[in-house]
Amino acid sequence: MADKITILRETFENGETGQEVEGLTLMIDGKMKDVFDILISQNDDYNDYTEIMRDIVIAGVNHIISK
């Protein structure tokens, strides 16, 4: 079982502005899924994968900006 996150990219049209926006679908599997499941079971701050991904993205962007 490997760490696996598959990211699919799609383009959508914003119904209000007509602007094209990018949508991402993440599929989490393998050891990474196991880690997410442990985080949810051991941390009251997380109820689902979206909450974990939100914090991962924010922390990652902050890390990149601070370089």
N, C-alpha and C positions, 0 to 999 in steps of 0.2 A: 504494500500500500504506500503510495507516494503522496507527497504534498501536492495538492492540485487545486488550482483556481483557474477556471476557464472564463474568459471575458469575451462576450459578444457585443459588437457595436452595431447600432442601427441609427438611421437618421429619421427624424420626425419633423413635422411641421407644427409650429406653435399655432394653435387655432385662433389666438387673439391677435398676434402680430404678423403671422405668415412667415416668420423667421425659421430657418432650419436649425434644429437643435439635435445634439447627439445624445442618444440614450444608451446606457450600458446595462447588460445583464450579466451577473456574476453567478457562476456555478461553483460551489465549494464542495470538495470531495476529499476522501482519503484522510491522511493525518491532520490536514488543516481543518476538516470537518470535526474530527475528534477534539481538536484544541478549542474550536468554537463551542462545542457542546460542553466541555469542561468549564469554560468561562461563564457560560449561561448558568450552569448548575452551581457554581461556587461564588457567583457575584450577583447580588441583588440589583445592581445597576443595569444588568442586561437581561432582557426578556426574549430577544430574538437576534438573528444574524445581522439584521439591518442596523441595530444599535451598535453592535461591535464594529461593523464596517464603517459607520459614521465616525467613530472615534479613531479607527485606524487611518482613515483618509485625512482627518483633521491633524492628527499627530504627524503623519507623513508629510503633509504640506508644510506644517510648521517647521519640521526638521529641514526640509529642502530650502525654505526661505532663510533659515538661520545660518546656512553655510556661507 
